Amino acid sequence: MFDASYDAVIIGGGNKALITALYLQKYGQMKTAVFEIKHEIGGCMAGDESAVPGFVHDQHATDIGDFWFSILEDDFPINERGYEWVPYIVPGGGIYEEDGANYIISSPFTDPEQKLTYASFAKFSKRDADTWLALWDMWANKGGCDAFMKYLHNPPPADPNEPDIFETFLMTSPEFRAMGFDRSWFLRTAIQVMSDLFESDHLITGLIRIAHSWNSVPSDIVGGGLFTLFTLLGLTRFGGAKGGTHSIAHAIYKCFIEDGGKTFTEHEVKRVIIENGKARGVELSDGTRIEAKKLVVSGLGPHALVHDLTGEQYWPWRVLRRIKNLSYWYAGGIAWATWCTHEPPDYLAAKTNPELADVGWLTLGSADPWSMPLSHYYKRLGLQCPDMDMVICNHVSGDKTRVPDGKWSFLAEDYSAAPPICLYEHSDKWWRDYKKAHIERQLQHIQKFATNMTWDNVIGVTMHTEYDVTRMLGSLYKGCWSGVDQNPTQVGRNRPIPELARHKTTIEGLYATGVAWHYGGMCSASQGYNCYKIIAEDFGLPMPPKSKDRGY
Ligand SMILES: Cc1cc2nc3c(=O)[nH]c(=O)nc-3n(C[C@H](O)[C@H](O)[C@H](O)COP(=O)(O)OP(=O)(O)OC[C@H]3O[C@@H](n4cnc5c(N)ncnc54)[C@H](O)[C@@H]3O)c2cc1C
């Protein structure tokens, strides 16, 4: 007996599953209901008030590519419902601690030929500036970006022996081969791939540090180089959601409701009801039973899917072993702080390069390429790395709605932070003390680059660590912001494990999505869309009309 009945029942109203729900309701014509444990829909799309009233703090996702939600812009009226993507004025850049040297990467929207980036890189090496232009030509004009977009917005191939879209591009691009690509690059580390391309240590380090925000694995990990290179190119098209990432959740929610979808907040799903090997619905923690006439979609992590929502008895031995042995520790240990200030940081280096003041994703760290793997080694040992591996996110230059008139804020991301909680357990008090000390460490680091960043300039600061992430969401197991790490054994067809990579499970009628699925971390629409694609194949459902033209 069931208390309510829908065609599709969705577990968790976060980023990915909410988007699958949106497609199921509109294009799949299924009566769809979302059950969310928290008081509101959106999960990691959570731009909220910070420690200081009137300042927006993106508790989780903040750095958003135009292509994160471009498919939703095609397929739903999300722009009319409040979603606006605001590009960074200058997408990337960095200042080095040792000598104040600096670089910028200009916006492809205002500098499509990358003349400003060329000039900036040429200060370090003319050869490296030429390499950037060759890479850019391959990315923008010779199919690199198109292939990467198709890779992101398609599930991995059904046949695990077939190359995926990205691998096919790499193997067949004459431009990439002319830059020195050979098969060994599939095994090369980020430091090795970047060193094959560039000669300046400053640039190698700065560019790896920008890309590290996305891939978040050590730059000496075998096989991590190509993902680093392409995430770097992707990051040139980043910015933010006007007013904070919450506005994305609001826009999606409105479209879903207008299309007839139902959401139930403060409704915790306890388990999936499985009968005769088939998912029949879900049971909530208050005992209510909800029927799923056609299917159930889980938006939680792989660990919760197997152990909490279902049970070990439903899964093959190898699946259980692989879930148990997933890696979570690289992306754990991130400190995510919104600094609310009177004035923007007045970077010393901006006196000679004013564009630095408008850089959206600004790296502040050492010029030594080995400084980044070092911070991971410290974390692995449970120690605080003395060097900071920091990026400053500046949304306010392009979006003043995030702060009260005349005020400023920025977000500091650093990976030199606390020991990952999948390896080390600490008490609530330990975390409170840690945060206090780490806020001070962050400020001291920023002061080396901008002397006006004293406590007099600070109105308040909100710092989130993996401890907060774990407690707030429940879906990011052990506080790993990318669901599971994005090391080469956990990306593409291997994400989270090969057996689950195509969103379908061994339990009939049970599908799974989330950030732990291909293509990886970040708050894009792709995993939700890819999950719909697989369901559409199984149930013979229509695809959105624009999917044919865009190729995904
Ligand atoms: C600190 C931090 C910084 C980040 N920065 C960026 C960034 O700058 N750019 C970017 O693109 N991405 C960023 N991300 C990553 C990205 O935001 C997330 O990884 C992604 O959005 C997660 O999506 P999801 O749907 O898998 O999970 P979620 O969005 O977490 O959705 C899961 C939902 O399920 C709900 N839930 C859990 N258990 C239950 C249950 N039993 N019953 C019902 N509901 C339940 C949760 O409350 C949640 O709403 C960041 C993440 C973190 C943590």
The ligand as an SDF file (V2000), in Angstrom:
LIG
                    3D

 53 58  0  0  0  0  0  0  0  0999 V2000
   32.6020   24.2900   -0.7290 C   0  0  0  0  0  0  0  0  0  0  0  0
   32.1900   23.9390   -2.1200 C   0  0  0  0  0  0  0  0  0  0  0  0
   32.5600   24.7560   -3.1680 C   0  0  0  0  0  0  0  0  0  0  0  0
   32.1630   24.4650   -4.4640 C   0  0  0  0  0  0  0  0  0  0  0  0
   32.4800   25.3240   -5.4820 N   0  0  0  0  0  0  0  0  0  0  0  0
   32.0230   25.1320   -6.7220 C   0  0  0  0  0  0  0  0  0  0  0  0
   32.2020   26.1200   -7.7270 C   0  0  0  0  0  0  0  0  0  0  0  0
   32.7570   27.1800   -7.4830 O   0  0  0  0  0  0  0  0  0  0  0  0
   31.7000   25.8590   -8.9570 N   0  0  0  0  0  0  0  0  0  0  0  0
   31.0080   24.7150   -9.2460 C   0  0  0  0  0  0  0  0  0  0  0  0
   30.5490   24.5550  -10.3780 O   0  0  0  0  0  0  0  0  0  0  0  0
   30.8310   23.7620   -8.2940 N   0  0  0  0  0  0  0  0  0  0  0  0
   31.2930   23.9570   -7.0420 C   0  0  0  0  0  0  0  0  0  0  0  0
   31.0640   23.0460   -6.0520 N   0  0  0  0  0  0  0  0  0  0  0  0
   30.5280   21.7230   -6.4240 C   0  0  0  0  0  0  0  0  0  0  0  0
   29.0820   21.6510   -6.6500 C   0  0  0  0  0  0  0  0  0  0  0  0
   28.3730   22.7050   -6.0820 O   0  0  0  0  0  0  0  0  0  0  0  0
   28.5140   20.3760   -6.0720 C   0  0  0  0  0  0  0  0  0  0  0  0
   29.4320   19.3570   -6.0290 O   0  0  0  0  0  0  0  0  0  0  0  0
   27.3040   19.9280   -6.8420 C   0  0  0  0  0  0  0  0  0  0  0  0
   26.4390   21.0020   -7.0670 O   0  0  0  0  0  0  0  0  0  0  0  0
   26.5970   18.8280   -6.1020 C   0  0  0  0  0  0  0  0  0  0  0  0
   25.4090   18.5010   -6.7560 O   0  0  0  0  0  0  0  0  0  0  0  0
   24.5720   17.2110   -6.3460 P   0  0  0  0  0  0  0  0  0  0  0  0
   23.2570   17.3010   -7.0050 O   0  0  0  0  0  0  0  0  0  0  0  0
   25.3920   15.9980   -6.5520 O   0  0  0  0  0  0  0  0  0  0  0  0
   24.4110   17.3170   -4.7780 O   0  0  0  0  0  0  0  0  0  0  0  0
   23.5900   18.3870   -3.9340 P   0  0  0  0  0  0  0  0  0  0  0  0
   23.4220   19.6600   -4.6660 O   0  0  0  0  0  0  0  0  0  0  0  0
   24.2390   18.3910   -2.6070 O   0  0  0  0  0  0  0  0  0  0  0  0
   22.1390   17.7130   -3.8350 O   0  0  0  0  0  0  0  0  0  0  0  0
   21.8260   16.6490   -3.0120 C   0  0  0  0  0  0  0  0  0  0  0  0
   20.5480   16.9880   -2.2520 C   0  0  0  0  0  0  0  0  0  0  0  0
   20.0680   15.8300   -1.5910 O   0  0  0  0  0  0  0  0  0  0  0  0
   19.5520   16.2120   -0.3320 C   0  0  0  0  0  0  0  0  0  0  0  0
   19.5020   15.0120    0.5160 N   0  0  0  0  0  0  0  0  0  0  0  0
   20.5410   14.3760    1.1110 C   0  0  0  0  0  0  0  0  0  0  0  0
   20.0960   13.2800    1.7440 N   0  0  0  0  0  0  0  0  0  0  0  0
   18.7520   13.2030    1.5200 C   0  0  0  0  0  0  0  0  0  0  0  0
   17.7250   12.2780    1.9000 C   0  0  0  0  0  0  0  0  0  0  0  0
   17.9980   11.1740    2.6000 N   0  0  0  0  0  0  0  0  0  0  0  0
   16.4430   12.5240    1.5220 N   0  0  0  0  0  0  0  0  0  0  0  0
   16.1400   13.6250    0.7790 C   0  0  0  0  0  0  0  0  0  0  0  0
   17.0830   14.5320    0.4010 N   0  0  0  0  0  0  0  0  0  0  0  0
   18.3610   14.3130    0.7610 C   0  0  0  0  0  0  0  0  0  0  0  0
   20.5320   17.2720    0.1300 C   0  0  0  0  0  0  0  0  0  0  0  0
   19.9910   18.0730    1.1560 O   0  0  0  0  0  0  0  0  0  0  0  0
   20.7590   18.0430   -1.1760 C   0  0  0  0  0  0  0  0  0  0  0  0
   19.8330   19.0790   -1.3530 O   0  0  0  0  0  0  0  0  0  0  0  0
   31.4120   23.3170   -4.7290 C   0  0  0  0  0  0  0  0  0  0  0  0
   31.0330   22.4780   -3.6730 C   0  0  0  0  0  0  0  0  0  0  0  0
   31.4100   22.7860   -2.3830 C   0  0  0  0  0  0  0  0  0  0  0  0
   30.9650   21.8980   -1.2790 C   0  0  0  0  0  0  0  0  0  0  0  0
  1  2  1  0
  2  3  1  0
  2 52  2  0
  3  4  2  0
  4  5  1  0
  4 50  1  0
  5  6  2  0
  6  7  1  0
  6 13  1  0
  7  8  2  0
  7  9  1  0
  9 10  1  0
 10 11  2  0
 10 12  1  0
 12 13  2  0
 13 14  1  0
 14 15  1  0
 14 50  1  0
 15 16  1  0
 16 17  1  0
 16 18  1  0
 18 19  1  0
 18 20  1  0
 20 21  1  0
 20 22  1  0
 22 23  1  0
 23 24  1  0
 24 25  2  0
 24 26  1  0
 24 27  1  0
 27 28  1  0
 28 29  2  0
 28 30  1  0
 28 31  1  0
 31 32  1  0
 32 33  1  0
 33 34  1  0
 33 48  1  0
 34 35  1  0
 35 36  1  0
 35 46  1  0
 36 37  1  0
 36 45  1  0
 37 38  2  0
 38 39  1  0
 39 40  1  0
 39 45  2  0
 40 41  1  0
 40 42  2  0
 42 43  1  0
 43 44  2  0
 44 45  1  0
 46 47  1  0
 46 48  1  0
 48 49  1  0
 50 51  2  0
 51 52  1  0
 52 53  1  0
M  END
$$$$
